[in-house]
Amino acid sequence: MTLASAADNRAAPARGTGAVLIATAIAMLALFAFHPGGDAHGLAAVLKDEAAHRTQDAIVHGGFIAVLSIQSICYAIFSARPGLQRPAALAGLVFFAFGTAFLCGSLVVDGLVTPAVAARYADAPDKIEFARSLFVLMGALIGVLMPLGLAFQSAAVAAWGWALMAAGAARAAGISGVTLGVLLLLALGANVAIMNPVVLMIALAAMALWALIVGVALWRGNV
């Protein structure tokens, strides 16, 4: 096997993985756009709204879970690339796996369990106080699982960025990863007390941006 053919064999899976990561970034933004508004006020109205959008919620949140599973495979391939077989790359993969686990828990509760509970109690006004207790519990779970998942994924981005810089490959992507990961960790830490959902949405969008950055780097053969 010649050096040229060996390089071609290494480039093929990298380009394919990059294309898939780019597709997942686009899918994440599309799912964002399809997410129900959720602008109802008062528990009774919230119950009816959640029940009415049960299918849409399942598609959006189930879609995010599918995207995260595909990204986990792509990032495992990315972390095993020659030159990235170092502790920082491994740390990035482990952090992303933990973050994905926490995020999937949040997505299941928010997009599948909550609408199912709402559908059960939307037409039962006599049990609205019991429904309120369940919603408080589910809200608390989401309020812990989602920020925790995004924090772990932000740490993963920073670790991968450091690995790229240390390897000397795709240095611009590495600097972007370290900067993005650290800024997200700071923003999420500052958001612990106020729990502004806008910060969480920005963090999710930043994960799509990172998938795009890594996807382009792999597609162009920079990693």
N, C-alpha and C positions, 0 to 999 in steps of 0.2 A: 504494500500500500504506500503510495507516494504521500509526501507531506501535504500536497494540495488536496488530495482526496480525503485525507484524515481531517483536514480543516473543514472541508465541505460536510463531512459526517457530523462534526461537532456543531456546525452552524445550523444544520437543518432542524434539530430539536429546539435550538435556541430561538430561531425565527418562529417556529410553531408555537412555542410557549409564550413568546412575546405577543404574537397575534391574539392568543387566547386572553392574555392579561388585558390587552387593549380592549377587547370585546367585553370583558367583565367590567371595566371602567365605564364603558358606554352603557352597559346594562344597569349599573348602579344609578347612573344619572336618570335613565329612563324610569326606573322604579321610583325614584324620588318624585318625578313629575306625575306619576300615576297614583301616588299616595293620597288617601282621602284627606279632606281638609280638616275635619275634626273641630269645627267652630261652634258646636252646640254649647248651650249654657244651662246649668241646672242638671241634676242627676237624671231626672226622668227623660229630658231631651237627649242627654248623652247616651243613655241606654238605647233609645230608639235609633239614634244616629249610628252607634256601633253595630247594632243589629242589622240596620239597612245596608251597611257597607261590609258585611261579614265576608262576602266572596272577594271583594276588592282587597280587603285587608289580608286575606289568606294568600292571594296572588302576590302582593307586594312583599309581605314578610317571608312567605315561603320562597319567593324569588331571591331575596337577599340571602337566605340560608343556602340555597343552591349556589349562588355566586361565591359565597365565602368558602364553600367546600371546593369549588373549582380553583379559586385563588390559592387555597392551601396546597393543592397539588403543584400549581405553577411556582409558588414560592419555594417549595421543597426542591424542585428542579433548579431554580435560580440559585438557592443556597449551596447546591452541590456543584456549581460550575467551577472549573479549574481557576484557581486564584482566590476563590471565595471560601475554600475549605479551612476556615479559621474560626476561633471561638466567637467572634462577633457575629458572623453569619449564622452559626448554630444558635446563638442567643436570639437573633432575630426570628428564626423559625419557631423556636420554643415560645417566645413571647407572643408571636402571632397566633399560635395554636391555642394558648391560654385565652387570649383575647377573643378568638373566634368562639370558643366554648361559652364564655360569658355572654357574648353578643347573641349567640343563637338562643341561649336561655331567655334573654330579654325579648328577642323577636318572637319566640313561641308564646310567651306570656302576653305580649302586646298585640300580636297579630292573629293569634289563634285562640288562646284561652279567653282573653277579655271579650272579644265579640261573641264567643259562645255563651259566656255568662250573661252578657247583655241580652242576647236573644232569649235566654231562659227567663229573665226577669223584666223584660221590656213591657210585657202586658200583665204584670202582676204588681199593681201599685200598692197592694197590702204588704208586700215583702220588700219594699224599696229600701228600708233601713238595713235589712240583711244584705241586699245588693250593695249598699254603700260600704258596709264592712268589707265585703269581698273586693270592691274596687280600691279601697284604701290599702289592702294587703297587696293586690297586684301592682298598684302604683308604687308601693315601697320596693317591691322586687325589681321592677323596671328601673327605678331610681338608683338602685345599687348595681344591678347587672350591666346596664348599658354604659355608664361612665367607667366602670372597672374594665369592661371589655375594650373600650376605646383607649383607655390608658395603656393597657398591655400592647395593643396594636401600635400605638404611638411609640412606645419603647422599642417595638420591633422595627419600625421605620428608622429610628435613630441608630439602632444597632446595625442594620443593613447598610445604612449610609456610611457608618464608620468602616465597615468591612470593605465597601467599594473604594473608599479613600485610601485605606491601608493597602489594598491590592493594586492601587494605581490604575484601576480599570473604571471607565465611566466616572471620572472624578467629579464632573458637574452633577451627575446624578447622586453621587455620594454626598456632596455638599448640600444638595437639595434635601436629601433624606435626613441628615443630621439636623439641619435647620428646621425642617418641617416637624420632625419628631419632637425635638426639644420645645418648640413653640406650642405644639399641641399639648404636651405634658404640662407646661406652665399654665395654659388656658384652662385645661381640665382641672388642675389643682386649684386655680383661683375660682372655678365655678362650683366647687364642692359645697360652699355655704349657700349660694343663691340658686343653684340648679336651674340655670337658664337653658331651656331646650334649644335655643338658637345655637349655643356653643356646641351642643351635641350634634346638631345637624351639620354644622361647619366641619366638625371633626370627621363625620362620615363622608362628607364631600372630599375632605383631604385624603381619606383612604382611597377614594376613586382616583384622585390626582396621582398618588404614589403608584397605584397599579398602572396608570398610563405612563409614568416616568420609567418604571422598570420594564414595561412592555416595549416601549420604544427603544430602550437601551439594548434589550435582547434582540429585537428585530434588526437593529442596525449592526449587531455583532460587536457591540462595545463591551460586552461582559462575556 
